[in-house]
Amino acid sequence: MGPTEKLYDRDAYLTSFCAEVLACEEHGHALRCALSATAFYPEGGGQPADHGALGGARVVDVHEENGVVWHTVTAPLRVGETVQGDIDWARRFDHMQQHTGEHILSGVVHELYGGENVGFGISADGVRIDFSVPLTDEMLETVERTANEAVQRDEAVTAEWPGPMQLACLSYRSKKALEGPVRIVTAGSSDVCACCGTHVARTGEVGLVKIVSAQSYKGGTRLTVACGMRALADYRLRQTSVHEISALLSAKPDEVSGAVRRLLEQNAALHAQLAAAENARFAAEARACRAGRPALRVCEGLSGDSVRRFAAALADVCGLAAVLCRREADFTYAVCGTGAPELAKKLNAALNGRGGGRGELAQGSAACGEAEARAFFAAEGFDA
């Protein structure tokens, strides 16, 4: 069986075609078929496969092996028959927008900052692009603005197969050295790149390029990007969140950050007041303990930090102290004082616990009953 004629290479906007079924076979737990020609793009180059229909079967995945494009289908197709293929156009065009937007961004980063695109992938969750150089917030703002200026210029996006001599004289991006025929995609004046994917015909069809997030990654920068309708969906999501927060805080949408900041400051002040009141109560509890005698307290409604501070206050008087705080299904615990980590190990073994520590502090949780816990600490010499 010879290589499949790749109709998507010639026309990314082709959504319906007819071709002969050359093979249909079981492949693992699925069925796959090969055609004389196809407009279904196979997964590759960071771009997911097209979906759609072939005859009465759905196409749920597409891969290429040794020049043959294999379609994973939900029903068998008869070898020798001619079938009609229909591409899921919404999915295809989304991938075209994302992929072309990636070309524009990559070309801009390469031109402005010498950064190489070292990783790319389109998924349902987002478009990931990894660049080889660190990019600051100011640099990313410039990149995003420049990329959208390229979109607004509405320049032609072309795909060509230059001959060897022409290719040798051409400056283009490529993640690896290539041999044989090379497909070159030119995204207006922004980018020239070796690429096998599908792209829009003009940069204006990308609609919008939005950098959603950025993080340091392996010495460079990892971006999450949304283009076209994905960018609009992201904007709507964020707008909805801002308006909901605005209503909750009784603040105008452009004032929510200041309102949240004031709320956090108020919350921090209240936490400090609560901690001071707790510390006074913990100190009073400690004064009631017998000096030098290990003490246990069982309580509820305290945070992990409060449990630790309670145990530390008791240990200042008792030398060794443990605090257990009830939760729905278990206890959190803190042990403070000399030998705390060793005692925690015994506790974990006896009371189905998890946790540990070092020095004079150990913390964790124990899935046991209160009576069982008190019996354990009594056996260890605690006032329980």
C-alpha positions as CSV (number, residue, x, y, z in Angstrom):
1,M,0.0,0.0,0.0
2,G,1.5,3.3,-1.1
3,P,1.4,6.6,0.8
4,T,-1.8,8.4,1.4
5,E,-2.6,11.5,-0.7
6,K,-2.7,14.3,1.9
7,L,-5.5,16.6,0.8
8,Y,-5.0,18.7,4.0
9,D,-1.6,19.7,2.8
10,R,-3.1,21.4,-0.3
11,D,-6.3,22.9,1.2
12,A,-6.8,23.2,5.0
13,Y,-10.3,24.5,4.3
14,L,-11.4,21.3,2.7
15,T,-14.1,19.8,4.9
16,S,-15.6,17.1,2.7
17,F,-14.1,14.6,0.3
18,C,-14.5,11.1,-1.2
19,A,-11.8,8.4,-1.3
20,E,-11.4,4.6,-1.6
21,V,-11.0,2.4,1.4
22,L,-7.7,0.6,1.0
23,A,-7.5,-1.3,4.3
24,C,-9.6,-1.8,7.4
25,E,-8.2,-3.8,10.3
26,E,-8.2,-4.3,14.1
27,H,-5.5,-2.3,15.9
28,G,-5.3,-3.0,19.6
29,H,-8.8,-2.6,20.9
30,A,-9.9,-0.4,18.0
31,L,-10.5,-0.4,14.3
32,R,-8.5,1.6,11.9
33,C,-8.7,2.2,8.1
34,A,-6.5,3.7,5.4
35,L,-7.8,5.6,2.4
36,S,-6.4,6.5,-1.0
37,A,-6.6,10.1,0.0
38,T,-7.7,12.0,3.1
39,A,-8.4,15.5,4.4
40,F,-8.1,14.3,8.0
41,Y,-5.0,15.7,9.6
42,P,-3.1,13.1,11.7
43,E,-1.7,14.0,15.1
44,G,1.7,15.5,14.8
45,G,3.9,18.6,15.3
46,G,2.0,19.5,18.5
47,Q,-1.4,19.6,16.7
48,P,-4.1,17.0,17.7
49,A,-5.8,14.9,15.0
50,D,-8.9,15.9,13.2
51,H,-12.2,14.2,14.1
52,G,-15.3,13.7,12.0
53,A,-17.0,11.0,10.0
54,L,-16.2,8.4,7.3
55,G,-19.3,6.9,5.8
56,G,-21.4,5.7,8.7
57,A,-18.4,5.6,11.1
58,R,-17.1,8.3,13.4
59,V,-13.4,9.2,13.2
60,V,-12.0,9.5,16.7
61,D,-8.3,9.6,16.0
62,V,-5.8,9.8,13.1
63,H,-2.1,8.9,12.9
64,E,0.5,8.5,10.2
65,E,2.8,5.5,9.8
66,N,5.4,5.4,7.1
67,G,3.4,7.7,4.8
68,V,0.1,6.0,5.4
69,V,-2.6,7.9,7.3
70,W,-4.6,5.6,9.5
71,H,-8.1,6.7,10.8
72,T,-9.4,5.2,14.0
73,V,-13.1,4.5,13.4
74,T,-16.1,3.4,15.4
75,A,-17.4,0.9,12.7
76,P,-15.8,-1.2,10.0
77,L,-15.6,0.1,6.4
78,R,-15.6,-2.3,3.4
79,V,-12.3,-2.4,1.5
80,G,-12.7,-1.2,-2.1
81,E,-15.8,1.0,-1.4
82,T,-15.7,4.7,-1.9
83,V,-16.7,6.6,1.2
84,Q,-17.3,10.3,2.0
85,G,-15.2,11.9,4.7
86,D,-16.5,14.9,6.6
87,I,-14.2,16.9,8.9
88,D,-15.4,18.3,12.2
89,W,-14.8,21.9,11.0
90,A,-15.2,23.6,14.4
91,R,-12.4,21.5,15.8
92,R,-10.2,21.9,12.7
93,F,-10.6,25.7,12.5
94,D,-9.8,26.0,16.3
95,H,-6.6,24.1,15.7
96,M,-5.8,26.3,12.7
97,Q,-6.2,29.4,14.7
98,Q,-4.1,28.1,17.6
99,H,-1.3,26.8,15.4
100,T,-1.1,30.0,13.3
101,G,-1.1,32.1,16.5
102,E,1.8,30.0,17.8
103,H,3.7,30.7,14.6
104,I,3.2,34.4,15.0
105,L,4.2,34.4,18.7
106,S,7.3,32.2,18.0
107,G,8.4,34.4,15.2
108,V,8.0,37.5,17.3
109,V,10.0,36.0,20.3
110,H,12.7,34.8,17.8
111,E,13.0,38.2,16.2
112,L,12.9,40.4,19.3
113,Y,14.7,38.2,21.8
114,G,16.5,35.4,20.0
115,G,14.3,32.8,21.7
116,E,13.7,29.4,20.1
117,N,10.4,27.5,20.3
118,V,11.5,24.2,21.9
119,G,8.1,22.7,22.7
120,F,4.5,23.2,21.5
121,G,1.2,21.4,22.1
122,I,-2.4,22.1,21.5
123,S,-4.9,20.4,24.0
124,A,-8.4,21.0,25.1
125,D,-7.0,22.8,28.2
126,G,-4.8,25.2,26.4
127,V,-2.0,25.9,24.0
128,R,1.5,25.4,25.5
129,I,4.6,27.0,24.0
130,D,8.1,26.5,25.6
131,F,10.8,29.1,24.8
132,S,14.5,28.7,25.3
133,V,15.0,32.1,26.9
134,P,13.6,33.8,30.1
135,L,10.9,36.4,29.3
136,T,10.0,39.1,31.7
137,D,6.5,40.6,32.1
138,E,7.6,43.6,30.1
139,M,9.0,41.4,27.3
140,L,5.8,39.4,27.2
141,E,3.7,42.5,27.0
142,T,5.8,43.6,24.0
143,V,5.5,40.1,22.4
144,E,1.7,40.0,22.8
145,R,1.2,43.5,21.4
146,T,3.5,42.8,18.5
147,A,1.8,39.5,17.7
148,N,-1.7,41.2,17.7
149,E,-0.4,43.9,15.4
150,A,0.6,41.1,13.0
151,V,-2.9,39.7,13.3
152,Q,-4.4,43.1,12.5
153,R,-2.2,43.4,9.4
154,D,-4.2,40.5,8.0
155,E,-1.2,39.2,6.0
156,A,-1.2,36.0,3.9
157,V,-0.2,32.7,5.4
158,T,1.3,30.3,2.8
159,A,2.6,26.7,2.8
160,E,5.1,25.7,0.1
161,W,7.6,23.0,-0.8
162,P,10.7,24.8,-2.0
163,G,13.3,23.0,-4.1
164,P,16.7,22.0,-2.6
165,M,18.5,25.1,-3.9
166,Q,15.8,27.5,-2.8
167,L,15.6,25.8,0.6
168,A,19.3,26.1,1.1
169,C,19.1,29.9,0.7
170,L,16.0,30.2,3.0
171,S,16.2,31.3,6.6
172,Y,13.5,29.4,8.6
173,R,12.9,28.1,12.1
174,S,13.0,24.3,12.7
175,K,13.4,22.4,15.9
176,K,15.6,19.8,14.3
177,A,17.7,19.2,11.2
178,L,15.5,18.1,8.3
179,E,16.2,15.9,5.3
180,G,14.3,15.5,2.0
181,P,11.3,17.7,1.0
182,V,10.5,20.4,3.6
183,R,7.2,22.1,3.9
184,I,7.7,25.8,4.7
185,V,4.9,27.8,6.3
186,T,5.2,31.6,6.1
187,A,2.9,33.6,8.5
188,G,2.9,37.0,6.9
189,S,6.0,39.0,7.9
190,S,6.2,37.4,11.3
191,D,7.5,33.9,10.8
192,V,9.0,31.4,8.4
193,C,9.0,27.9,9.8
194,A,9.2,24.2,8.7
195,C,5.8,22.8,9.7
196,C,3.4,20.0,8.7
197,G,0.3,21.4,10.4
198,T,-2.9,23.2,9.1
199,H,-3.1,27.0,9.3
200,V,-5.5,29.8,8.5
201,A,-5.1,31.6,5.1
202,R,-4.5,35.0,6.6
203,T,-3.2,36.2,9.9
204,G,-6.4,38.2,10.5
205,E,-8.3,34.9,10.9
206,V,-6.4,34.2,14.1
207,G,-8.6,36.9,15.6
208,L,-6.7,37.5,18.8
209,V,-3.5,36.2,20.5
210,K,-3.6,36.2,24.3
211,I,-0.9,35.1,26.6
212,V,-2.9,33.6,29.5
213,S,0.0,32.7,31.8
214,A,3.8,32.4,31.9
215,Q,6.2,30.5,34.2
216,S,9.9,29.8,34.3
217,Y,10.6,26.4,32.8
218,K,14.0,24.6,32.3
219,G,15.9,27.9,32.1
220,G,13.4,29.4,29.7
221,T,9.7,30.3,29.7
222,R,6.6,28.2,29.4
223,L,3.5,30.1,28.0
224,T,-0.1,29.2,28.0
225,V,-1.8,30.9,25.1
226,A,-5.3,31.3,23.7
227,C,-6.1,32.4,20.2
228,G,-9.3,33.3,18.4
229,M,-12.5,31.9,20.0
230,R,-10.5,30.4,22.8
231,A,-9.2,33.9,23.7
232,L,-12.8,35.2,23.7
233,A,-13.9,32.3,26.0
234,D,-11.0,33.0,28.3
235,Y,-12.0,36.7,28.4
236,R,-15.6,35.9,29.1
237,L,-14.6,33.6,32.0
238,R,-12.4,36.2,33.6
239,Q,-15.0,39.0,33.1
240,T,-17.6,36.8,34.8
241,S,-15.3,36.2,37.7
242,V,-14.5,39.9,38.1
243,H,-18.2,40.9,38.0
244,E,-19.0,38.2,40.6
245,I,-16.2,39.5,42.9
246,S,-17.3,43.1,42.2
247,A,-20.8,42.3,43.4
248,L,-19.6,40.4,46.5
249,L,-17.3,43.3,47.5
250,S,-19.7,46.1,46.5
251,A,-16.8,47.5,44.4
252,K,-16.6,48.6,40.8
253,P,-14.9,46.0,38.5
254,D,-11.8,48.2,38.1
255,E,-11.6,48.6,41.9
256,V,-11.8,44.9,42.9
257,S,-8.0,44.5,43.4
258,G,-7.9,47.3,46.0
259,A,-11.0,45.9,47.7
260,V,-9.5,42.4,47.9
261,R,-6.3,43.9,49.3
262,R,-8.2,45.7,52.1
263,L,-10.1,42.5,52.8
264,L,-6.9,40.6,53.1
265,E,-5.4,43.2,55.5
266,Q,-8.5,43.1,57.6
267,N,-8.4,39.3,57.7
268,A,-4.7,39.3,58.7
269,A,-5.5,41.7,61.6
270,L,-8.3,39.5,62.8
271,H,-6.1,36.4,62.6
272,A,-3.5,38.3,64.7
273,Q,-6.2,39.2,67.3
274,L,-7.4,35.6,67.4
275,A,-3.8,34.2,67.8
276,A,-3.2,36.6,70.6
277,A,-6.4,35.5,72.4
278,E,-5.5,31.9,71.8
279,N,-2.0,32.4,73.1
280,A,-3.4,33.9,76.3
281,R,-5.8,30.9,76.8
282,F,-2.9,28.5,76.0
283,A,-0.7,30.2,78.6
284,A,-3.5,30.0,81.2
285,E,-3.9,26.2,80.5
286,A,-0.2,25.7,80.8
287,R,-0.1,27.5,84.2
288,A,-2.6,25.0,85.5
289,C,-0.4,22.0,84.6
290,R,2.1,20.3,86.9
291,A,5.6,21.4,86.1
292,G,7.8,18.6,84.6
293,R,4.8,16.3,84.1
294,P,4.0,15.5,80.5
295,A,0.5,16.8,79.6
296,L,-2.2,15.9,77.1
297,R,-5.0,18.1,75.9
298,V,-7.9,17.1,73.6
299,C,-9.8,19.9,71.9
300,E,-11.7,20.9,68.8
301,G,-12.0,23.8,66.3
302,L,-8.3,24.7,66.2
303,S,-6.1,25.2,63.1
304,G,-3.0,23.2,62.7
305,D,-0.9,26.3,63.7
306,S,-3.1,26.8,66.8
307,V,-2.6,23.1,67.8
308,R,1.2,23.6,67.5
309,R,1.2,26.8,69.6
310,F,-1.0,25.1,72.2
311,A,1.4,22.2,72.5
312,A,4.4,24.6,72.7
313,A,2.8,26.6,75.5
314,L,2.2,23.5,77.5
315,A,5.7,22.2,76.8
316,D,7.2,25.3,78.3
317,V,5.8,24.2,81.7
318,C,5.6,20.5,81.3
319,G,8.7,19.7,79.3
320,L,6.7,17.4,77.0
321,A,3.2,18.0,75.8
322,A,0.7,16.7,73.2
323,V,-2.4,18.3,71.8
324,L,-5.1,16.4,69.8
325,C,-7.7,18.3,67.9
326,R,-10.9,16.5,66.8
327,R,-11.8,16.4,63.1
328,E,-14.7,14.6,61.4
329,A,-12.9,11.2,61.0
330,D,-9.6,11.6,62.9
331,F,-7.4,13.9,65.1
332,T,-4.7,16.3,64.1
333,Y,-1.9,16.3,66.7
334,A,1.2,18.2,67.8
335,V,3.8,17.0,70.2
336,C,6.3,19.5,71.6
337,G,9.3,19.0,73.9
338,T,12.2,16.7,74.4
339,G,11.8,13.4,72.5
340,A,8.8,14.6,70.4
341,P,9.7,12.9,67.1
342,E,10.3,9.6,68.9
343,L,7.0,9.8,70.7
344,A,5.3,10.6,67.4
345,K,6.7,7.4,65.8
346,K,5.1,5.4,68.7
347,L,1.9,7.3,68.3
348,N,1.7,6.6,64.5
349,A,2.3,2.9,65.1
350,A,-0.3,2.6,67.9
351,L,-3.0,5.0,66.7
352,N,-3.0,4.6,62.9
353,G,-1.2,7.9,62.6
354,R,0.8,9.7,59.9
355,G,3.3,12.4,60.4
356,G,6.6,13.2,62.1
357,G,9.1,16.0,62.9
358,R,12.5,16.9,64.1
359,G,14.1,18.6,67.1
360,E,11.4,19.3,69.6
361,L,8.3,19.3,67.4
362,A,6.3,16.6,65.6
363,Q,2.9,17.0,63.9
364,G,0.5,14.7,62.1
365,S,-2.9,13.0,62.2
366,A,-4.2,9.9,64.0
367,A,-7.3,7.8,63.0
368,C,-8.4,6.6,66.4
369,G,-11.0,7.1,69.1
370,E,-10.5,9.5,72.0
371,A,-10.4,6.8,74.6
372,E,-7.8,4.9,72.7
373,A,-5.7,8.1,72.4
374,R,-5.9,8.8,76.1
375,A,-5.0,5.3,77.0
376,F,-1.9,5.5,74.8
377,F,-0.7,8.8,76.4
378,A,-1.5,7.5,79.9
379,A,0.8,4.5,79.2
380,E,3.5,6.9,78.2
381,G,3.3,8.7,81.5
382,F,1.2,11.7,80.5
383,D,-1.4,13.4,82.6
384,A,-4.2,12.3,80.2
